[in-house]
Amino acid sequence: IFIYILSIIYLSVSVMNTIFAKRTLNKIGNYSFVTSETHNFICMIMFFIVYSLFGNKKGNSKERHRSFNLQFFAISM
């Protein structure tokens, strides 16, 4: 359930970021692929911060680290 909530937050941030970028960049020029990827990277950082702050603290450190990498990779894709 927690992963679904985080993915919804991630998608919301992505959509808001894209809308904001398109509005700002309409004055500058075309919305390029590089700009889109830059905003996706910003969204990934936001997701990482949210996950780090509210992530599951149970289990040992090695298990948490492995689990985090799999979950972060799955949602990033």
PDB file with one MODEL, atoms N, CA, C and O in Angstrom:
MODEL        1
ATOM      1  N   ILE A   1       0.834  -1.191   0.000  1.00  0.00           N
ATOM      2  CA  ILE A   1       0.000   0.000   0.000  1.00  0.00           C
ATOM      3  C   ILE A   1       0.874   1.249   0.000  1.00  0.00           C
ATOM      4  O   ILE A   1       0.579   2.223  -0.692  1.00  0.00           O
ATOM      5  N   PHE A   2       1.950   1.214   0.780  1.00  0.00           N
ATOM      6  CA  PHE A   2       2.832   2.373   0.877  1.00  0.00           C
ATOM      7  C   PHE A   2       3.466   2.695  -0.471  1.00  0.00           C
ATOM      8  O   PHE A   2       3.603   3.864  -0.830  1.00  0.00           O
ATOM      9  N   ILE A   3       3.854   1.660  -1.219  1.00  0.00           N
ATOM     10  CA  ILE A   3       4.468   1.877  -2.530  1.00  0.00           C
ATOM     11  C   ILE A   3       3.462   2.504  -3.488  1.00  0.00           C
ATOM     12  O   ILE A   3       3.828   3.367  -4.286  1.00  0.00           O
ATOM     13  N   TYR A   4       2.203   2.083  -3.422  1.00  0.00           N
ATOM     14  CA  TYR A   4       1.182   2.672  -4.284  1.00  0.00           C
ATOM     15  C   TYR A   4       0.983   4.150  -3.962  1.00  0.00           C
ATOM     16  O   TYR A   4       0.818   4.969  -4.866  1.00  0.00           O
ATOM     17  N   ILE A   5       1.000   4.485  -2.691  1.00  0.00           N
ATOM     18  CA  ILE A   5       0.854   5.887  -2.294  1.00  0.00           C
ATOM     19  C   ILE A   5       2.038   6.701  -2.799  1.00  0.00           C
ATOM     20  O   ILE A   5       1.861   7.805  -3.314  1.00  0.00           O
ATOM     21  N   LEU A   6       3.238   6.161  -2.654  1.00  0.00           N
ATOM     22  CA  LEU A   6       4.415   6.868  -3.146  1.00  0.00           C
ATOM     23  C   LEU A   6       4.385   7.032  -4.658  1.00  0.00           C
ATOM     24  O   LEU A   6       4.782   8.078  -5.173  1.00  0.00           O
ATOM     25  N   SER A   7       3.920   6.016  -5.374  1.00  0.00           N
ATOM     26  CA  SER A   7       3.860   6.137  -6.834  1.00  0.00           C
ATOM     27  C   SER A   7       2.827   7.176  -7.250  1.00  0.00           C
ATOM     28  O   SER A   7       3.033   7.884  -8.236  1.00  0.00           O
ATOM     29  N   ILE A   8       1.724   7.281  -6.521  1.00  0.00           N
ATOM     30  CA  ILE A   8       0.732   8.318  -6.817  1.00  0.00           C
ATOM     31  C   ILE A   8       1.323   9.701  -6.565  1.00  0.00           C
ATOM     32  O   ILE A   8       1.115  10.621  -7.355  1.00  0.00           O
ATOM     33  N   ILE A   9       2.056   9.846  -5.471  1.00  0.00           N
ATOM     34  CA  ILE A   9       2.721  11.120  -5.188  1.00  0.00           C
ATOM     35  C   ILE A   9       3.723  11.440  -6.287  1.00  0.00           C
ATOM     36  O   ILE A   9       3.798  12.579  -6.750  1.00  0.00           O
ATOM     37  N   TYR A  10       4.484  10.451  -6.701  1.00  0.00           N
ATOM     38  CA  TYR A  10       5.480  10.640  -7.757  1.00  0.00           C
ATOM     39  C   TYR A  10       4.817  11.088  -9.053  1.00  0.00           C
ATOM     40  O   TYR A  10       5.286  12.025  -9.699  1.00  0.00           O
ATOM     41  N   LEU A  11       3.733  10.426  -9.436  1.00  0.00           N
ATOM     42  CA  LEU A  11       3.033  10.800 -10.662  1.00  0.00           C
ATOM     43  C   LEU A  11       2.429  12.198 -10.553  1.00  0.00           C
ATOM     44  O   LEU A  11       2.441  12.956 -11.523  1.00  0.00           O
ATOM     45  N   SER A  12       1.912  12.537  -9.399  1.00  0.00           N
ATOM     46  CA  SER A  12       1.345  13.874  -9.200  1.00  0.00           C
ATOM     47  C   SER A  12       2.416  14.943  -9.347  1.00  0.00           C
ATOM     48  O   SER A  12       2.201  15.960 -10.007  1.00  0.00           O
ATOM     49  N   VAL A  13       3.558  14.715  -8.736  1.00  0.00           N
ATOM     50  CA  VAL A  13       4.661  15.669  -8.848  1.00  0.00           C
ATOM     51  C   VAL A  13       5.122  15.768 -10.293  1.00  0.00           C
ATOM     52  O   VAL A  13       5.420  16.864 -10.769  1.00  0.00           O
ATOM     53  N   SER A  14       5.188  14.646 -10.998  1.00  0.00           N
ATOM     54  CA  SER A  14       5.605  14.657 -12.401  1.00  0.00           C
ATOM     55  C   SER A  14       4.649  15.475 -13.254  1.00  0.00           C
ATOM     56  O   SER A  14       5.079  16.300 -14.061  1.00  0.00           O
ATOM     57  N   VAL A  15       3.364  15.248 -13.078  1.00  0.00           N
ATOM     58  CA  VAL A  15       2.367  15.971 -13.878  1.00  0.00           C
ATOM     59  C   VAL A  15       2.402  17.463 -13.563  1.00  0.00           C
ATOM     60  O   VAL A  15       2.383  18.291 -14.474  1.00  0.00           O
ATOM     61  N   MET A  16       2.452  17.809 -12.278  1.00  0.00           N
ATOM     62  CA  MET A  16       2.493  19.223 -11.911  1.00  0.00           C
ATOM     63  C   MET A  16       3.763  19.878 -12.433  1.00  0.00           C
ATOM     64  O   MET A  16       3.725  21.012 -12.910  1.00  0.00           O
ATOM     65  N   ASN A  17       4.876  19.180 -12.348  1.00  0.00           N
ATOM     66  CA  ASN A  17       6.143  19.712 -12.817  1.00  0.00           C
ATOM     67  C   ASN A  17       6.113  19.922 -14.323  1.00  0.00           C
ATOM     68  O   ASN A  17       6.611  20.936 -14.813  1.00  0.00           O
ATOM     69  N   THR A  18       5.538  18.982 -15.062  1.00  0.00           N
ATOM     70  CA  THR A  18       5.456  19.104 -16.515  1.00  0.00           C
ATOM     71  C   THR A  18       4.551  20.264 -16.914  1.00  0.00           C
ATOM     72  O   THR A  18       4.888  21.032 -17.815  1.00  0.00           O
ATOM     73  N   ILE A  19       3.415  20.395 -16.256  1.00  0.00           N
ATOM     74  CA  ILE A  19       2.504  21.505 -16.557  1.00  0.00           C
ATOM     75  C   ILE A  19       3.175  22.837 -16.261  1.00  0.00           C
ATOM     76  O   ILE A  19       3.087  23.772 -17.057  1.00  0.00           O
ATOM     77  N   PHE A  20       3.842  22.924 -15.126  1.00  0.00           N
ATOM     78  CA  PHE A  20       4.532  24.157 -14.758  1.00  0.00           C
ATOM     79  C   PHE A  20       5.631  24.487 -15.763  1.00  0.00           C
ATOM     80  O   PHE A  20       5.791  25.643 -16.157  1.00  0.00           O
ATOM     81  N   ALA A  21       6.392  23.465 -16.179  1.00  0.00           N
ATOM     82  CA  ALA A  21       7.482  23.685 -17.128  1.00  0.00           C
ATOM     83  C   ALA A  21       6.944  24.136 -18.478  1.00  0.00           C
ATOM     84  O   ALA A  21       7.517  25.029 -19.103  1.00  0.00           O
ATOM     85  N   LYS A  22       5.855  23.535 -18.935  1.00  0.00           N
ATOM     86  CA  LYS A  22       5.289  23.932 -20.228  1.00  0.00           C
ATOM     87  C   LYS A  22       4.787  25.368 -20.189  1.00  0.00           C
ATOM     88  O   LYS A  22       4.957  26.112 -21.155  1.00  0.00           O
ATOM     89  N   ARG A  23       4.175  25.758 -19.087  1.00  0.00           N
ATOM     90  CA  ARG A  23       3.686  27.135 -18.980  1.00  0.00           C
ATOM     91  C   ARG A  23       4.839  28.128 -18.988  1.00  0.00           C
ATOM     92  O   ARG A  23       4.761  29.172 -19.635  1.00  0.00           O
ATOM     93  N   THR A  24       5.898  27.806 -18.275  1.00  0.00           N
ATOM     94  CA  THR A  24       7.028  28.736 -18.219  1.00  0.00           C
ATOM     95  C   THR A  24       7.795  28.751 -19.525  1.00  0.00           C
ATOM     96  O   THR A  24       8.249  29.808 -19.965  1.00  0.00           O
ATOM     97  N   LEU A  25       7.946  27.593 -20.150  1.00  0.00           N
ATOM     98  CA  LEU A  25       8.766  27.523 -21.354  1.00  0.00           C
ATOM     99  C   LEU A  25       8.022  27.955 -22.606  1.00  0.00           C
ATOM    100  O   LEU A  25       8.651  28.121 -23.651  1.00  0.00           O
ATOM    101  N   ASN A  26       6.716  28.142 -22.545  1.00  0.00           N
ATOM    102  CA  ASN A  26       5.993  28.663 -23.704  1.00  0.00           C
ATOM    103  C   ASN A  26       6.483  30.061 -24.057  1.00  0.00           C
ATOM    104  O   ASN A  26       6.464  30.452 -25.224  1.00  0.00           O
ATOM    105  N   LYS A  27       6.920  30.810 -23.059  1.00  0.00           N
ATOM    106  CA  LYS A  27       7.452  32.147 -23.306  1.00  0.00           C
ATOM    107  C   LYS A  27       8.857  32.082 -23.888  1.00  0.00           C
ATOM    108  O   LYS A  27       9.262  32.967 -24.642  1.00  0.00           O
ATOM    109  N   ILE A  28       9.601  31.034 -23.537  1.00  0.00           N
ATOM    110  CA  ILE A  28      10.989  30.917 -23.984  1.00  0.00           C
ATOM    111  C   ILE A  28      11.080  30.274 -25.367  1.00  0.00           C
ATOM    112  O   ILE A  28      11.801  30.767 -26.234  1.00  0.00           O
ATOM    113  N   GLY A  29      10.360  29.190 -25.572  1.00  0.00           N
ATOM    114  CA  GLY A  29      10.454  28.474 -26.841  1.00  0.00           C
ATOM    115  C   GLY A  29       9.826  27.104 -26.721  1.00  0.00           C
ATOM    116  O   GLY A  29       8.912  26.900 -25.922  1.00  0.00           O
ATOM    117  N   ASN A  30      10.310  26.174 -27.505  1.00  0.00           N
ATOM    118  CA  ASN A  30       9.750  24.825 -27.530  1.00  0.00           C
ATOM    119  C   ASN A  30      10.106  24.052 -26.265  1.00  0.00           C
ATOM    120  O   ASN A  30      11.137  24.283 -25.634  1.00  0.00           O
ATOM    121  N   TYR A  31       9.220  23.133 -25.921  1.00  0.00           N
ATOM    122  CA  TYR A  31       9.444  22.245 -24.779  1.00  0.00           C
ATOM    123  C   TYR A  31      10.254  21.060 -25.281  1.00  0.00           C
ATOM    124  O   TYR A  31       9.706  20.159 -25.915  1.00  0.00           O
ATOM    125  N   SER A  32      11.537  21.053 -25.006  1.00  0.00           N
ATOM    126  CA  SER A  32      12.434  20.072 -25.614  1.00  0.00           C
ATOM    127  C   SER A  32      12.518  18.783 -24.806  1.00  0.00           C
ATOM    128  O   SER A  32      12.055  18.703 -23.668  1.00  0.00           O
ATOM    129  N   PHE A  33      13.117  17.787 -25.426  1.00  0.00           N
ATOM    130  CA  PHE A  33      13.338  16.495 -24.779  1.00  0.00           C
ATOM    131  C   PHE A  33      14.254  16.650 -23.571  1.00  0.00           C
ATOM    132  O   PHE A  33      14.026  16.030 -22.532  1.00  0.00           O
ATOM    133  N   VAL A  34      15.283  17.471 -23.705  1.00  0.00           N
ATOM    134  CA  VAL A  34      16.238  17.674 -22.605  1.00  0.00           C
ATOM    135  C   VAL A  34      15.524  18.286 -21.403  1.00  0.00           C
ATOM    136  O   VAL A  34      15.756  17.880 -20.264  1.00  0.00           O
ATOM    137  N   THR A  35      14.667  19.248 -21.655  1.00  0.00           N
ATOM    138  CA  THR A  35      13.918  19.871 -20.563  1.00  0.00           C
ATOM    139  C   THR A  35      12.990  18.866 -19.905  1.00  0.00           C
ATOM    140  O   THR A  35      12.852  18.845 -18.682  1.00  0.00           O
ATOM    141  N   SER A  36      12.356  18.036 -20.718  1.00  0.00           N
ATOM    142  CA  SER A  36      11.465  17.014 -20.180  1.00  0.00           C
ATOM    143  C   SER A  36      12.232  16.043 -19.294  1.00  0.00           C
ATOM    144  O   SER A  36      11.777  15.703 -18.202  1.00  0.00           O
ATOM    145  N   GLU A  37      13.384  15.599 -19.757  1.00  0.00           N
ATOM    146  CA  GLU A  37      14.193  14.676 -18.962  1.00  0.00           C
ATOM    147  C   GLU A  37      14.724  15.344 -17.698  1.00  0.00           C
ATOM    148  O   GLU A  37      14.838  14.696 -16.658  1.00  0.00           O
ATOM    149  N   THR A  38      15.044  16.611 -17.776  1.00  0.00           N
ATOM    150  CA  THR A  38      15.491  17.344 -16.586  1.00  0.00           C
ATOM    151  C   THR A  38      14.388  17.374 -15.536  1.00  0.00           C
ATOM    152  O   THR A  38      14.649  17.166 -14.351  1.00  0.00           O
ATOM    153  N   HIS A  39      13.173  17.631 -15.962  1.00  0.00           N
ATOM    154  CA  HIS A  39      12.063  17.660 -15.014  1.00  0.00           C
ATOM    155  C   HIS A  39      11.748  16.268 -14.479  1.00  0.00           C
ATOM    156  O   HIS A  39      11.351  16.132 -13.322  1.00  0.00           O
ATOM    157  N   ASN A  40      11.917  15.242 -15.292  1.00  0.00           N
ATOM    158  CA  ASN A  40      11.739  13.876 -14.789  1.00  0.00           C
ATOM    159  C   ASN A  40      12.781  13.553 -13.727  1.00  0.00           C
ATOM    160  O   ASN A  40      12.476  12.887 -12.737  1.00  0.00           O
ATOM    161  N   PHE A  41      14.002  14.019 -13.926  1.00  0.00           N
ATOM    162  CA  PHE A  41      15.065  13.810 -12.947  1.00  0.00           C
ATOM    163  C   PHE A  41      14.726  14.519 -11.635  1.00  0.00           C
ATOM    164  O   PHE A  41      14.950  13.976 -10.553  1.00  0.00           O
ATOM    165  N   ILE A  42      14.189  15.728 -11.738  1.00  0.00           N
ATOM    166  CA  ILE A  42      13.774  16.462 -10.537  1.00  0.00           C
ATOM    167  C   ILE A  42      12.688  15.692  -9.800  1.00  0.00           C
ATOM    168  O   ILE A  42      12.690  15.626  -8.571  1.00  0.00           O
ATOM    169  N   CYS A  43      11.757  15.109 -10.556  1.00  0.00           N
ATOM    170  CA  CYS A  43      10.687  14.321  -9.932  1.00  0.00           C
ATOM    171  C   CYS A  43      11.245  13.084  -9.239  1.00  0.00           C
ATOM    172  O   CYS A  43      10.759  12.697  -8.176  1.00  0.00           O
ATOM    173  N   MET A  44      12.266  12.460  -9.834  1.00  0.00           N
ATOM    174  CA  MET A  44      12.879  11.293  -9.195  1.00  0.00           C
ATOM    175  C   MET A  44      13.542  11.693  -7.882  1.00  0.00           C
ATOM    176  O   MET A  44      13.478  10.952  -6.901  1.00  0.00           O
ATOM    177  N   ILE A  45      14.173  12.854  -7.862  1.00  0.00           N
ATOM    178  CA  ILE A  45      14.795  13.334  -6.627  1.00  0.00           C
ATOM    179  C   ILE A  45      13.725  13.595  -5.571  1.00  0.00           C
ATOM    180  O   ILE A  45      13.913  13.277  -4.397  1.00  0.00           O
ATOM    181  N   MET A  46      12.602  14.175  -5.992  1.00  0.00           N
ATOM    182  CA  MET A  46      11.506  14.416  -5.050  1.00  0.00           C
ATOM    183  C   MET A  46      10.983  13.103  -4.478  1.00  0.00           C
ATOM    184  O   MET A  46      10.717  13.008  -3.280  1.00  0.00           O
ATOM    185  N   PHE A  47      10.836  12.095  -5.330  1.00  0.00           N
ATOM    186  CA  PHE A  47      10.379  10.790  -4.856  1.00  0.00           C
ATOM    187  C   PHE A  47      11.383  10.194  -3.867  1.00  0.00           C
ATOM    188  O   PHE A  47      10.988   9.635  -2.844  1.00  0.00           O
ATOM    189  N   PHE A  48      12.676  10.313  -4.168  1.00  0.00           N
ATOM    190  CA  PHE A  48      13.709   9.797  -3.278  1.00  0.00           C
ATOM    191  C   PHE A  48      13.622  10.467  -1.910  1.00  0.00           C
ATOM    192  O   PHE A  48      13.754   9.806  -0.880  1.00  0.00           O
ATOM    193  N   ILE A  49      13.400  11.772  -1.903  1.00  0.00           N
ATOM    194  CA  ILE A  49      13.291  12.498  -0.635  1.00  0.00           C
ATOM    195  C   ILE A  49      12.062  12.043   0.147  1.00  0.00           C
ATOM    196  O   ILE A  49      12.138  11.812   1.354  1.00  0.00           O
ATOM    197  N   VAL A  50      10.926  11.916  -0.547  1.00  0.00           N
ATOM    198  CA  VAL A  50       9.704  11.468   0.131  1.00  0.00           C
ATOM    199  C   VAL A  50       9.888  10.067   0.684  1.00  0.00           C
ATOM    200  O   VAL A  50       9.495   9.785   1.816  1.00  0.00           O
ATOM    201  N   TYR A  51      10.486   9.186  -0.113  1.00  0.00           N
ATOM    202  CA  TYR A  51      10.696   7.814   0.348  1.00  0.00           C
ATOM    203  C   TYR A  51      11.658   7.778   1.532  1.00  0.00           C
ATOM    204  O   TYR A  51      11.450   7.021   2.480  1.00  0.00           O
ATOM    205  N   SER A  52      12.706   8.589   1.480  1.00  0.00           N
ATOM    206  CA  SER A  52      13.676   8.612   2.575  1.00  0.00           C
ATOM    207  C   SER A  52      13.047   9.112   3.869  1.00  0.00           C
ATOM    208  O   SER A  52      13.355   8.608   4.949  1.00  0.00           O
ATOM    209  N   LEU A  53      12.176  10.093   3.761  1.00  0.00           N
ATOM    210  CA  LEU A  53      11.560  10.654   4.957  1.00  0.00           C
ATOM    211  C   LEU A  53      10.511   9.733   5.566  1.00  0.00           C
ATOM    212  O   LEU A  53      10.407   9.625   6.788  1.00  0.00           O
ATOM    213  N   PHE A  54       9.732   9.067   4.710  1.00  0.00           N
ATOM    214  CA  PHE A  54       8.607   8.284   5.204  1.00  0.00           C
ATOM    215  C   PHE A  54       8.752   6.795   4.934  1.00  0.00           C
ATOM    216  O   PHE A  54       7.780   6.048   5.051  1.00  0.00           O
ATOM    217  N   GLY A  55       9.959   6.352   4.574  1.00  0.00           N
ATOM    218  CA  GLY A  55      10.170   4.952   4.218  1.00  0.00           C
ATOM    219  C   GLY A  55      10.011   4.013   5.391  1.00  0.00           C
ATOM    220  O   GLY A  55       9.999   4.427   6.550  1.00  0.00           O
ATOM    221  N   ASN A  56       9.889   2.747   5.068  1.00  0.00           N
ATOM    222  CA  ASN A  56       9.725   1.704   6.079  1.00  0.00           C
ATOM    223  C   ASN A  56      11.040   1.527   6.842  1.00  0.00           C
ATOM    224  O   ASN A  56      12.082   1.294   6.230  1.00  0.00           O
ATOM    225  N   LYS A  57      10.999   1.633   8.148  1.00  0.00           N
ATOM    226  CA  LYS A  57      12.206   1.543   8.976  1.00  0.00           C
ATOM    227  C   LYS A  57      12.403   0.162   9.589  1.00  0.00           C
ATOM    228  O   LYS A  57      13.326  -0.027  10.382  1.00  0.00           O
ATOM    229  N   LYS A  58      11.562  -0.807   9.242  1.00  0.00           N
ATOM    230  CA  LYS A  58      11.673  -2.142   9.825  1.00  0.00           C
ATOM    231  C   LYS A  58      12.751  -2.947   9.111  1.00  0.00           C
ATOM    232  O   LYS A  58      13.109  -2.655   7.970  1.00  0.00           O
ATOM    233  N   GLY A  59      13.257  -3.954   9.793  1.00  0.00           N
ATOM    234  CA  GLY A  59      14.243  -4.851   9.194  1.00  0.00           C
ATOM    235  C   GLY A  59      15.655  -4.322   9.366  1.00  0.00           C
ATOM    236  O   GLY A  59      15.865  -3.192   9.808  1.00  0.00           O
ATOM    237  N   ASN A  60      16.615  -5.156   9.010  1.00  0.00           N
ATOM    238  CA  ASN A  60      18.001  -4.729   9.156  1.00  0.00           C
ATOM    239  C   ASN A  60      18.403  -3.821   7.997  1.00  0.00           C
ATOM    240  O   ASN A  60      17.662  -3.670   7.026  1.00  0.00           O
ATOM    241  N   SER A  61      19.567  -3.230   8.111  1.00  0.00           N
ATOM    242  CA  SER A  61      20.006  -2.220   7.157  1.00  0.00           C
ATOM    243  C   SER A  61      20.204  -2.795   5.759  1.00  0.00           C
ATOM    244  O   SER A  61      19.803  -2.176   4.774  1.00  0.00           O
ATOM    245  N   LYS A  62      20.815  -3.965   5.662  1.00  0.00           N
ATOM    246  CA  LYS A  62      21.088  -4.555   4.353  1.00  0.00           C
ATOM    247  C   LYS A  62      19.784  -4.913   3.631  1.00  0.00           C
ATOM    248  O   LYS A  62      19.661  -4.697   2.426  1.00  0.00           O
ATOM    249  N   GLU A  63      18.829  -5.452   4.359  1.00  0.00           N
ATOM    250  CA  GLU A  63      17.535  -5.816   3.764  1.00  0.00           C
ATOM    251  C   GLU A  63      16.779  -4.568   3.310  1.00  0.00           C
ATOM    252  O   GLU A  63      16.181  -4.568   2.234  1.00  0.00           O
ATOM    253  N   ARG A  64      16.799  -3.514   4.111  1.00  0.00           N
ATOM    254  CA  ARG A  64      16.139  -2.263   3.733  1.00  0.00           C
ATOM    255  C   ARG A  64      16.757  -1.686   2.478  1.00  0.00           C
ATOM    256  O   ARG A  64      16.049  -1.212   1.589  1.00  0.00           O
ATOM    257  N   HIS A  65      18.105  -1.728   2.402  1.00  0.00           N
ATOM    258  CA  HIS A  65      18.802  -1.158   1.257  1.00  0.00           C
ATOM    259  C   HIS A  65      18.436  -1.907  -0.020  1.00  0.00           C
ATOM    260  O   HIS A  65      18.161  -1.277  -1.041  1.00  0.00           O
ATOM    261  N   ARG A  66      18.426  -3.232   0.017  1.00  0.00           N
ATOM    262  CA  ARG A  66      18.092  -4.036  -1.155  1.00  0.00           C
ATOM    263  C   ARG A  66      16.643  -3.788  -1.562  1.00  0.00           C
ATOM    264  O   ARG A  66      16.345  -3.617  -2.744  1.00  0.00           O
ATOM    265  N   SER A  67      15.757  -3.769  -0.595  1.00  0.00           N
ATOM    266  CA  SER A  67      14.344  -3.539  -0.860  1.00  0.00           C
ATOM    267  C   SER A  67      14.124  -2.146  -1.449  1.00  0.00           C
ATOM    268  O   SER A  67      13.331  -1.980  -2.375  1.00  0.00           O
ATOM    269  N   PHE A  68      14.815  -1.160  -0.921  1.00  0.00           N
ATOM    270  CA  PHE A  68      14.677   0.202  -1.431  1.00  0.00           C
ATOM    271  C   PHE A  68      15.103   0.291  -2.885  1.00  0.00           C
ATOM    272  O   PHE A  68      14.414   0.908  -3.697  1.00  0.00           O
ATOM    273  N   ASN A  69      16.231  -0.319  -3.222  1.00  0.00           N
ATOM    274  CA  ASN A  69      16.712  -0.257  -4.600  1.00  0.00           C
ATOM    275  C   ASN A  69      15.712  -0.862  -5.565  1.00  0.00           C
ATOM    276  O   ASN A  69      15.469  -0.293  -6.629  1.00  0.00           O
ATOM    277  N   LEU A  70      15.129  -1.995  -5.226  1.00  0.00           N
ATOM    278  CA  LEU A  70      14.142  -2.632  -6.098  1.00  0.00           C
ATOM    279  C   LEU A  70      12.894  -1.766  -6.239  1.00  0.00           C
ATOM    280  O   LEU A  70      12.389  -1.582  -7.346  1.00  0.00           O
ATOM    281  N   GLN A  71      12.400  -1.241  -5.138  1.00  0.00           N
ATOM    282  CA  GLN A  71      11.194  -0.418  -5.185  1.00  0.00           C
ATOM    283  C   GLN A  71      11.441   0.885  -5.942  1.00  0.00           C
ATOM    284  O   GLN A  71      10.606   1.306  -6.743  1.00  0.00           O
ATOM    285  N   PHE A  72      12.566   1.512  -5.695  1.00  0.00           N
ATOM    286  CA  PHE A  72      12.877   2.766  -6.377  1.00  0.00           C
ATOM    287  C   PHE A  72      13.028   2.543  -7.877  1.00  0.00           C
ATOM    288  O   PHE A  72      12.547   3.345  -8.677  1.00  0.00           O
ATOM    289  N   PHE A  73      13.698   1.452  -8.263  1.00  0.00           N
ATOM    290  CA  PHE A  73      13.868   1.142  -9.682  1.00  0.00           C
ATOM    291  C   PHE A  73      12.520   0.861 -10.342  1.00  0.00           C
ATOM    292  O   PHE A  73      12.261   1.337 -11.447  1.00  0.00           O
ATOM    293  N   ALA A  74      11.673   0.101  -9.681  1.00  0.00           N
ATOM    294  CA  ALA A  74      10.371  -0.253 -10.256  1.00  0.00           C
ATOM    295  C   ALA A  74       9.497   0.979 -10.463  1.00  0.00           C
ATOM    296  O   ALA A  74       8.847   1.107 -11.500  1.00  0.00           O
ATOM    297  N   ILE A  75       9.476   1.868  -9.507  1.00  0.00           N
ATOM    298  CA  ILE A  75       8.634   3.055  -9.631  1.00  0.00           C
ATOM    299  C   ILE A  75       9.245   4.062 -10.598  1.00  0.00           C
ATOM    300  O   ILE A  75       8.511   4.778 -11.281  1.00  0.00           O
ATOM    301  N   SER A  76      10.562   4.133 -10.670  1.00  0.00           N
ATOM    302  CA  SER A  76      11.217   5.061 -11.589  1.00  0.00           C
ATOM    303  C   SER A  76      10.949   4.711 -13.042  1.00  0.00           C
ATOM    304  O   SER A  76      10.887   5.581 -13.910  1.00  0.00           O
ATOM    305  N   MET A  77      10.791   3.423 -13.284  1.00  0.00           N
ATOM    306  CA  MET A  77      10.533   2.994 -14.664  1.00  0.00           C
ATOM    307  C   MET A  77       9.131   3.385 -15.045  1.00  0.00           C
ATOM    308  O   MET A  77       8.700   3.121 -16.168  1.00  0.00           O
TER     309      MET A  77
ENDMDL
END
